């Protein structure tokens, strides 16, 4: 087990030994506060885009459900005739950056989440560590009304007009400690400065979301068979919070599966998919964009790989707040909204 996985497991179980990492958390806090003040004071330059910017992020390390939320928002904004573009760090991608993401882009070049976002929505998207360059690349190709920044809540070099912070109540804030003693990127008081979207099956806030799964589909295009929830599966996942996927499987009536977890944004190899029997694999859409590349490069691989798609379902209050915020930004909405 890697050190990163060991710490991840300790965060999830709130292990007591994490207290030995507290001095490192103090250093992290000091560096974080100093860096933020340098941007706020103008000693470090910031970039203001010529059109409004909305950041969707979280204050925790690991998955919170922000990618399905972003996909849902892009689709909804398009239905309002608002021309939206998306930027991202492109984590896990090799570049070169900035990179424009289209339907032919590979996950190993631009990142798995950008690949999934564009495949799901067709939205104009650019990725790279320099968000200004990504925005300028998008605006050189498209006339846009709004930029959505995927993650980047702590990227102070980018000025933003809206912040939506996803708070996953299934995982919570753990021990409420900053990295690395806990999995907080920022103190929990940061939640007071943005629009908080509670991700929960039984929410306590009016602004909330949950994920609904759709019927699994086969990643292997040359295999013809029907899905059987009674099969024994290998659950292969490389996401920030694998337990959410396991809970989804249980809710779908899939109870027989062996968990095979990999780090977030993991670069799969064919050996990772080899098991002693021929039982099928089941995985997430985020993982599927990388596994598909393996299948294309290894046409003799015949094990079934099932993919579970999920959609973000937002509460009415989310849409009401979004309408108000868009109007405040001067964006024109259809009559009656």
The 8 nearest C-alpha neighbors of each residue, nearest first, counted from 0:
[[1, 4, 5, 2, 3, 6, 261, 8],
 [0, 2, 4, 3, 5, 6, 262, 7],
 [3, 1, 5, 4, 6, 0, 7, 8],
 [2, 4, 6, 1, 5, 7, 262, 0],
 [3, 5, 7, 1, 6, 2, 8, 0],
 [4, 6, 2, 8, 7, 3, 1, 9],
 [5, 7, 9, 3, 8, 4, 10, 2],
 [8, 6, 4, 10, 9, 5, 3, 11],
 [9, 7, 11, 5, 6, 10, 4, 12],
 [8, 10, 6, 14, 12, 7, 11, 13],
 [11, 9, 13, 7, 8, 12, 181, 6],
 [10, 12, 8, 9, 13, 7, 173, 170],
 [11, 13, 9, 14, 10, 8, 173, 7],
 [14, 12, 10, 11, 9, 174, 15, 173],
 [15, 13, 9, 12, 16, 17, 10, 11],
 [14, 16, 17, 18, 13, 9, 19, 12],
 [15, 17, 18, 14, 19, 20, 9, 13],
 [18, 16, 180, 19, 15, 20, 14, 9],
 [17, 19, 20, 16, 21, 180, 15, 14],
 [20, 18, 17, 21, 16, 22, 180, 23],
 [21, 19, 180, 18, 23, 17, 22, 179],
 [20, 22, 24, 18, 23, 19, 180, 25],
 [23, 21, 25, 24, 20, 26, 19, 18],
 [24, 22, 26, 21, 25, 20, 27, 179],
 [23, 25, 21, 27, 22, 178, 26, 179],
 [24, 26, 22, 28, 23, 27, 29, 21],
 [27, 25, 23, 29, 24, 28, 30, 22],
 [28, 26, 24, 30, 25, 29, 31, 23],
 [27, 29, 31, 25, 26, 30, 32, 24],
 [30, 28, 26, 32, 27, 31, 33, 25],
 [29, 31, 33, 27, 28, 32, 34, 26],
 [30, 32, 28, 34, 29, 33, 27, 35],
 [33, 31, 35, 29, 34, 30, 28, 36],
 [34, 32, 30, 36, 35, 31, 29, 37],
 [33, 35, 37, 31, 36, 32, 30, 38],
 [34, 36, 32, 38, 37, 33, 31, 39],
 [37, 35, 39, 33, 38, 34, 40, 32],
 [36, 38, 42, 34, 40, 43, 35, 39],
 [39, 37, 43, 41, 36, 35, 40, 42],
 [38, 40, 36, 41, 37, 35, 42, 43],
 [41, 39, 37, 38, 42, 36, 43, 35],
 [40, 42, 38, 43, 39, 44, 37, 45],
 [43, 41, 37, 40, 38, 44, 39, 36],
 [42, 44, 38, 41, 37, 45, 40, 156],
 [45, 43, 41, 42, 38, 156, 46, 37],
 [46, 44, 156, 157, 158, 43, 47, 38],
 [45, 47, 157, 158, 156, 48, 131, 44],
 [48, 46, 158, 157, 49, 45, 159, 50],
 [47, 49, 50, 46, 51, 52, 134, 158],
 [50, 48, 47, 51, 52, 138, 134, 135],
 [49, 51, 48, 145, 144, 52, 146, 143],
 [52, 50, 145, 160, 146, 53, 48, 49],
 [51, 53, 146, 159, 160, 147, 145, 161],
 [52, 54, 161, 147, 162, 159, 148, 160],
 [55, 53, 148, 162, 147, 161, 163, 152],
 [56, 54, 163, 150, 149, 164, 162, 148],
 [57, 55, 150, 164, 152, 165, 54, 151],
 [56, 58, 164, 165, 59, 166, 152, 150],
 [57, 59, 184, 185, 183, 60, 56, 164],
 [60, 58, 183, 184, 182, 57, 61, 172],
 [61, 59, 182, 183, 184, 62, 58, 239],
 [62, 60, 239, 240, 59, 63, 238, 263],
 [61, 63, 239, 240, 64, 238, 60, 65],
 [62, 64, 167, 65, 165, 61, 166, 57],
 [63, 65, 66, 67, 62, 68, 165, 198],
 [64, 66, 68, 67, 63, 69, 165, 56],
 [65, 67, 69, 68, 64, 70, 112, 116],
 [68, 66, 70, 311, 69, 65, 64, 310],
 [69, 67, 65, 71, 66, 311, 70, 72],
 [68, 70, 66, 72, 71, 67, 65, 73],
 [69, 71, 67, 73, 68, 72, 116, 66],
 [70, 72, 68, 74, 69, 73, 311, 67],
 [73, 71, 75, 69, 74, 70, 76, 68],
 [74, 72, 76, 70, 75, 71, 69, 77],
 [75, 73, 77, 71, 72, 76, 70, 78],
 [74, 76, 72, 78, 77, 73, 71, 79],
 [77, 75, 79, 73, 78, 81, 74, 72],
 [76, 78, 80, 74, 79, 75, 81, 73],
 [77, 79, 75, 76, 80, 74, 81, 73],
 [78, 80, 76, 77, 81, 332, 333, 75],
 [81, 79, 77, 78, 82, 76, 332, 333],
 [82, 80, 76, 77, 79, 83, 144, 78],
 [83, 81, 143, 144, 80, 77, 145, 84],
 [84, 82, 145, 143, 146, 144, 81, 85],
 [83, 85, 146, 123, 124, 122, 147, 145],
 [86, 84, 124, 147, 146, 148, 123, 125],
 [85, 87, 148, 125, 126, 124, 149, 133],
 [88, 86, 126, 149, 89, 148, 127, 125],
 [87, 89, 127, 128, 126, 90, 86, 130],
 [88, 90, 110, 126, 87, 109, 92, 127],
 [91, 89, 88, 92, 110, 264, 109, 111],
 [90, 92, 110, 264, 89, 93, 107, 111],
 [93, 91, 110, 109, 108, 107, 90, 89],
 [92, 94, 108, 107, 95, 91, 109, 110],
 [95, 93, 96, 108, 92, 109, 98, 97],
 [94, 96, 93, 97, 98, 108, 127, 109],
 [97, 95, 98, 94, 127, 126, 128, 133],
 [96, 98, 127, 126, 133, 132, 95, 125],
 [97, 99, 96, 126, 125, 100, 95, 127],
 [98, 100, 125, 124, 126, 101, 97, 136],
 [101, 99, 124, 125, 104, 98, 109, 102],
 [100, 102, 104, 103, 117, 99, 124, 121],
 [101, 103, 104, 118, 117, 100, 121, 114],
 [102, 104, 101, 105, 100, 114, 118, 106],
 [105, 103, 101, 102, 100, 106, 114, 109],
 [104, 106, 108, 107, 109, 103, 114, 110],
 [105, 107, 110, 111, 109, 108, 114, 289],
 [106, 108, 92, 105, 110, 109, 93, 91],
 [107, 109, 92, 93, 94, 106, 105, 110],
 [110, 108, 92, 106, 89, 107, 94, 105],
 [111, 109, 92, 106, 89, 91, 90, 107],
 [110, 112, 106, 114, 113, 285, 115, 288],
 [111, 113, 115, 114, 110, 116, 285, 66],
 [114, 112, 116, 115, 111, 110, 117, 89],
 [115, 113, 111, 112, 117, 116, 106, 118],
 [114, 116, 112, 118, 113, 117, 119, 111],
 [117, 115, 113, 119, 114, 118, 112, 120],
 [118, 116, 121, 120, 119, 114, 122, 115],
 [117, 119, 115, 116, 120, 121, 102, 114],
 [118, 120, 116, 117, 115, 121, 70, 122],
 [121, 119, 117, 122, 118, 116, 74, 70],
 [120, 122, 117, 118, 119, 123, 102, 101],
 [121, 123, 120, 117, 124, 84, 85, 83],
 [124, 122, 84, 85, 121, 137, 125, 100],
 [125, 123, 85, 100, 86, 84, 122, 99],
 [124, 126, 99, 86, 133, 98, 100, 137],
 [127, 125, 87, 89, 98, 88, 86, 97],
 [126, 128, 97, 88, 96, 129, 89, 133],
 [127, 129, 88, 130, 126, 89, 96, 97],
 [130, 128, 127, 131, 132, 133, 97, 88],
 [129, 131, 133, 132, 128, 134, 127, 157],
 [132, 130, 134, 133, 129, 135, 46, 157],
 [131, 133, 135, 130, 134, 129, 136, 97],
 [132, 134, 130, 136, 125, 131, 135, 97],
 [135, 133, 137, 131, 136, 132, 138, 130],
 [134, 136, 138, 132, 137, 133, 139, 131],
 [137, 135, 133, 139, 134, 138, 132, 140],
 [138, 136, 134, 140, 139, 135, 141, 133],
 [137, 139, 135, 141, 140, 136, 134, 142],
 [138, 140, 136, 137, 141, 135, 142, 134],
 [139, 141, 138, 137, 136, 142, 123, 135],
 [142, 140, 138, 143, 137, 139, 123, 84],
 [141, 143, 138, 144, 140, 82, 139, 137],
 [142, 144, 82, 83, 145, 141, 84, 138],
 [143, 145, 82, 83, 81, 50, 142, 146],
 [146, 144, 83, 51, 143, 50, 52, 84],
 [145, 147, 52, 84, 85, 83, 53, 51],
 [148, 146, 85, 53, 54, 52, 84, 149],
 [149, 147, 54, 86, 85, 87, 150, 53],
 [148, 150, 87, 55, 86, 147, 54, 151],
 [149, 151, 56, 55, 152, 148, 54, 87],
 [152, 150, 154, 153, 56, 149, 148, 54],
 [151, 153, 56, 154, 150, 54, 57, 55],
 [152, 154, 151, 155, 184, 150, 185, 58],
 [155, 153, 151, 156, 152, 157, 150, 158],
 [156, 154, 157, 153, 38, 35, 158, 45],
 [155, 157, 45, 154, 46, 158, 44, 38],
 [158, 156, 46, 155, 45, 154, 159, 47],
 [159, 157, 47, 46, 45, 156, 155, 160],
 [158, 160, 52, 161, 53, 157, 54, 51],
 [159, 161, 52, 53, 51, 162, 158, 328],
 [162, 160, 53, 159, 54, 52, 163, 193],
 [161, 163, 54, 193, 53, 194, 55, 164],
 [162, 164, 194, 55, 195, 193, 54, 165],
 [165, 163, 195, 57, 56, 194, 196, 55],
 [164, 166, 196, 57, 195, 197, 56, 65],
 [167, 165, 197, 198, 196, 168, 164, 63],
 [166, 168, 198, 63, 169, 170, 171, 197],
 [167, 169, 171, 170, 199, 198, 166, 197],
 [170, 168, 167, 171, 199, 198, 243, 200],
 [169, 171, 168, 167, 172, 173, 11, 240],
 [172, 170, 168, 173, 167, 169, 166, 175],
 [171, 173, 175, 174, 170, 183, 59, 182],
 [172, 174, 175, 171, 13, 10, 181, 11],
 [173, 175, 176, 181, 13, 172, 10, 182],
 [176, 174, 172, 173, 181, 183, 177, 187],
 [177, 175, 181, 174, 180, 183, 178, 182],
 [178, 176, 183, 181, 24, 184, 182, 180],
 [179, 177, 181, 180, 182, 24, 183, 184],
 [178, 180, 181, 24, 177, 20, 182, 23],
 [181, 179, 20, 178, 17, 21, 176, 24],
 [182, 180, 176, 177, 178, 179, 183, 174],
 [181, 183, 178, 60, 59, 177, 179, 184],
 [184, 182, 59, 177, 185, 58, 178, 181],
 [183, 185, 58, 59, 177, 178, 182, 60],
 [184, 186, 183, 58, 187, 177, 189, 59],
 [187, 185, 188, 189, 183, 177, 184, 176],
 [186, 188, 189, 190, 185, 175, 58, 183],
 [189, 187, 190, 186, 191, 192, 185, 58],
 [190, 188, 187, 191, 192, 186, 185, 193],
 [189, 191, 188, 192, 187, 193, 195, 164],
 [190, 192, 189, 188, 193, 194, 195, 187],
 [193, 191, 190, 189, 194, 188, 162, 195],
 [194, 192, 162, 191, 190, 163, 195, 164],
 [193, 195, 163, 164, 162, 196, 192, 190],
 [194, 196, 164, 163, 165, 193, 197, 190],
 [197, 195, 165, 207, 206, 164, 166, 198],
 [196, 198, 207, 166, 199, 165, 167, 208],
 [199, 197, 167, 208, 209, 207, 166, 168],
 [198, 200, 202, 201, 168, 209, 197, 169],
 [199, 201, 209, 202, 198, 208, 169, 210],
 [200, 202, 199, 203, 198, 209, 168, 207],
 [203, 201, 199, 204, 200, 207, 197, 198],
 [202, 204, 201, 205, 197, 207, 199, 206],
 [205, 203, 206, 202, 207, 197, 196, 195],
 [206, 204, 207, 316, 203, 314, 202, 317],
 [207, 205, 317, 316, 204, 196, 314, 197],
 [208, 206, 197, 196, 314, 198, 205, 313],
 [209, 207, 313, 198, 312, 314, 197, 199],
 [208, 210, 312, 198, 199, 311, 200, 211],
 [211, 209, 311, 310, 309, 312, 212, 208],
 [210, 212, 310, 309, 311, 209, 213, 312],
 [211, 213, 309, 308, 310, 210, 307, 214],
 [212, 214, 308, 309, 215, 211, 307, 310],
 [215, 213, 216, 307, 212, 308, 226, 306],
 [216, 214, 307, 306, 305, 213, 308, 217],
 [215, 217, 306, 305, 218, 214, 307, 226],
 [218, 216, 305, 219, 304, 306, 220, 215],
 [217, 219, 304, 220, 305, 216, 306, 291],
 [220, 218, 217, 221, 222, 304, 303, 294],
 [219, 221, 222, 218, 217, 223, 294, 216],
 [220, 222, 219, 223, 301, 218, 217, 298],
 [223, 221, 219, 220, 224, 303, 217, 301],
 [224, 222, 221, 225, 220, 217, 219, 303],
 [223, 225, 222, 226, 217, 303, 227, 221],
 [226, 224, 227, 223, 217, 216, 222, 215],
 [225, 227, 228, 224, 215, 216, 305, 217],
 [226, 228, 229, 230, 225, 253, 224, 231],
 [229, 227, 253, 230, 252, 226, 251, 254],
 [230, 228, 227, 253, 231, 255, 254, 252],
 [229, 231, 228, 227, 232, 255, 278, 279],
 [230, 232, 255, 256, 278, 229, 233, 279],
 [233, 231, 256, 279, 280, 278, 234, 230],
 [232, 234, 280, 257, 256, 235, 281, 258],
 [235, 233, 258, 281, 257, 259, 282, 280],
 [234, 236, 259, 282, 233, 260, 281, 258],
 [237, 235, 260, 282, 238, 261, 234, 259],
 [236, 238, 261, 263, 262, 265, 260, 264],
 [239, 237, 263, 240, 241, 236, 262, 264],
 [238, 240, 61, 62, 263, 241, 237, 262],
 [239, 241, 62, 242, 238, 61, 243, 63],
 [242, 240, 244, 243, 238, 239, 236, 245],
 [243, 241, 245, 244, 240, 246, 247, 170],
 [242, 244, 246, 241, 245, 240, 247, 169],
 [245, 243, 247, 242, 246, 241, 248, 283],
 [244, 246, 242, 248, 247, 243, 249, 241],
 [245, 247, 243, 249, 244, 248, 242, 250],
 [248, 246, 244, 250, 245, 249, 243, 251],
 [247, 249, 245, 253, 251, 246, 250, 244],
 [250, 248, 246, 253, 252, 251, 247, 254],
 [249, 251, 247, 248, 252, 246, 253, 245],
 [252, 250, 248, 249, 253, 247, 228, 212],
 [251, 253, 249, 250, 254, 228, 248, 229],
 [254, 252, 248, 249, 228, 251, 255, 229],
 [253, 255, 249, 252, 256, 248, 229, 228],
 [256, 254, 231, 253, 232, 230, 257, 229],
 [255, 257, 232, 231, 233, 234, 254, 258],
 [256, 258, 233, 234, 232, 259, 255, 231],
 [259, 257, 234, 260, 233, 256, 235, 236],
 [258, 260, 235, 234, 236, 257, 261, 233],
 [261, 259, 236, 237, 235, 258, 262, 241],
 [260, 262, 237, 236, 265, 263, 259, 238],
 [263, 261, 237, 265, 264, 238, 260, 4],
 [262, 264, 238, 237, 239, 265, 261, 61],
 [265, 263, 91, 237, 262, 266, 238, 111],
 [266, 264, 262, 263, 237, 267, 261, 91],
 [267, 265, 264, 268, 289, 107, 91, 237],
 [268, 266, 265, 271, 269, 290, 289, 293],
 [269, 267, 270, 271, 266, 293, 272, 290],
 [268, 270, 271, 272, 267, 293, 273, 297],
 [269, 271, 273, 272, 268, 267, 274, 293],
 [272, 270, 269, 268, 273, 267, 274, 235],
 [273, 271, 270, 269, 274, 268, 280, 235],
 [272, 274, 270, 271, 269, 275, 276, 302],
 [273, 275, 276, 272, 277, 278, 271, 270],
 [276, 274, 273, 277, 278, 272, 233, 302],
 [277, 275, 274, 278, 273, 279, 302, 233],
 [276, 278, 302, 279, 275, 274, 303, 273],
 [277, 279, 276, 232, 231, 280, 233, 302],
 [280, 278, 303, 232, 304, 302, 233, 277],
 [281, 279, 233, 304, 232, 234, 305, 303],
 [282, 280, 305, 234, 304, 306, 233, 232],
 [281, 283, 306, 235, 234, 236, 305, 307],
 [284, 282, 286, 285, 307, 306, 287, 236],
 [285, 283, 287, 286, 308, 306, 307, 288],
 [284, 286, 283, 287, 288, 111, 112, 115],
 [287, 285, 283, 284, 288, 289, 290, 237],
 [286, 288, 284, 290, 289, 285, 291, 283],
 [289, 287, 291, 286, 290, 285, 111, 106],
 [290, 288, 287, 291, 292, 286, 106, 111],
 [291, 289, 287, 293, 292, 288, 286, 294],
 [292, 290, 294, 293, 289, 288, 287, 295],
 [291, 293, 295, 290, 294, 289, 296, 288],
 [294, 292, 290, 296, 291, 295, 297, 269],
 [293, 295, 297, 291, 296, 292, 298, 290],
 [294, 296, 292, 293, 297, 298, 291, 290],
 [295, 297, 293, 294, 298, 292, 291, 299],
 [298, 296, 294, 299, 295, 300, 293, 269],
 [297, 299, 300, 294, 295, 296, 301, 293],
 [298, 300, 297, 301, 294, 296, 302, 295],
 [301, 299, 298, 297, 302, 294, 269, 303],
 [302, 300, 299, 303, 219, 222, 298, 221],
 [301, 303, 279, 300, 277, 304, 278, 280],
 [302, 304, 279, 280, 301, 305, 219, 217],
 [305, 303, 280, 218, 281, 217, 279, 302],
 [304, 306, 281, 217, 216, 215, 218, 280],
 [305, 307, 282, 215, 216, 283, 281, 284],
 [306, 308, 215, 283, 282, 284, 309, 213],
 [309, 307, 213, 212, 284, 306, 215, 283],
 [310, 308, 212, 211, 210, 213, 307, 311],
 [309, 311, 211, 210, 67, 312, 212, 308],
 [310, 312, 210, 67, 68, 209, 71, 313],
 [311, 313, 209, 208, 210, 310, 314, 211],
 [314, 312, 208, 207, 317, 311, 315, 209],
 [313, 315, 316, 317, 207, 206, 208, 312],
 [316, 314, 318, 317, 319, 313, 206, 205],
 [317, 315, 319, 206, 314, 318, 205, 320],
 [318, 316, 206, 320, 315, 314, 319, 321],
 [317, 319, 321, 315, 320, 316, 322, 314],
 [318, 320, 316, 322, 321, 317, 315, 323],
 [319, 321, 323, 317, 322, 318, 316, 324],
 [320, 322, 318, 324, 323, 319, 317, 325],
 [323, 321, 325, 319, 320, 324, 318, 326],
 [324, 322, 320, 326, 321, 325, 327, 319],
 [323, 325, 327, 321, 326, 322, 320, 328],
 [326, 324, 328, 322, 327, 330, 323, 321],
 [325, 327, 329, 323, 328, 330, 324, 322],
 [328, 326, 324, 329, 325, 323, 330, 322],
 [329, 327, 325, 326, 330, 324, 51, 160],
 [328, 330, 326, 327, 331, 325, 324, 332],
 [331, 329, 326, 325, 328, 332, 144, 327],
 [330, 332, 329, 326, 333, 325, 81, 79],
 [331, 333, 79, 334, 330, 336, 326, 322],
 [334, 332, 336, 335, 79, 331, 80, 78],
 [333, 335, 336, 332, 331, 79, 322, 80],
 [334, 336, 333, 332, 322, 79, 331, 319],
 [335, 334, 333, 332, 322, 319, 323, 79]]
